[in-house]
Amino acid sequence: MKTTTKKHLPKVISCTAVIAVALPLMMTACPVHAQDKQMQKQSSGKNVRIMRNEDGTYTEFRRSSDERVIERRTYGDRPGGGGDRVLRMSIIYRKDIHGKLRHV
């Protein structure tokens, strides 16, 4: 069994002090970061819809907060790109004065 001598005592106290200060700081930072990500997901998820098409492409519909503009983006896989997605098509629809969507 190893015993702590007087010359090792300051090192033990300084290590314990660092752990006692750093551990609570690390534990409080993690939930805040997780809550921020969750809030971003919720805020953008309300106005975004993503569909997977039969040919493997993805279509994303984004709606503005005032519901006057809708943007449709279609993403496809890059040929030989290892799963990278590239924007294939982007269409913007705006509501006219009668409330009908018109292609811009």
N, C-alpha and C positions, 0 to 999 in steps of 0.2 A: 504494500500500500504506500502511495506517495503522499507525503505531507507537504504543506505549503510553509515555506520558511519566510522569515521577515523580508528577505531581499526580493522574493517573488510576489509579495503581497500587493505592491502598487500596480503591477501588471494585471493581476487578477481583478482588482477593483476597477481599473480603467476599462478592461474588456467587458465586465459586467455592466458598467455604466453605459457603454456604447450600445450594448444589446438592449438594455432597458429603455434607452431613448429611441433607438432605430426601429425596434419591433412594433411599437404602437403606431409610429408614423407610417410604416409600410402597410399595416393593416387598415388604417383609415383611408389611405390613398386608393386602394383597390376598389372598394364599393362605390366611391364617387365616380371613378372612371367607368365602371360598369353601368352605373345609372345614366351617365352621359350618352353612352352608346345606345342604351335602351331608349332614351328619349329621342335620339336621332332616328332610330328605326321607326318609332311610333309616329313621329311627325312627318316623315317622308312616306311611310307606308300608307297613310290615309289618302294620299293623292297619286299613288303609283300602283299600276297593275302590270304584272309580268306574265306573259303567256308563252308556253313552249309550243312551237308549230310542228306539224308532222314531218317536215323536212329537216328538223334539228335546229332551226333558227329560233331566236327569242324575239318577241315583240313586247316593247315596253310602252305603256300609255301613261303620260304625265299630265296631270290636270293642275291648272293654276289655282291658287287659293280662292279667287273670286269666281271660278268656274267659267271664265270667258275664253280661255285658251286651252286647247288640248294638243299635245305633241305626241306623235306616234313614231317610235324609233324601232327599226328592225336590225338585230345583230346576228351575224353569222360567224362561223368558225373560219379562222385564217387558214388557207390551204397550206398544209405542212407546218402549222404554227403551234402544234402541241397544246391545243385548248384555248389559244388566244381568241378573243372575240373582236370583230371589227364592225363598225357601223356600216350597214348596207344601204339603208334608206331612212330618211327623216322627213316627216310630213307634219305641218302645223295647221291646225284647224282653229278658226276664230268664230265666235258667235256674232251674227250681224244684229241690227237693231230689232229684228223680229224674233231673235232667239234661236235661229237656225245655224247649224255649224257649216262654215264655208271653208273650202280649201284655199290656203293662201299661196 
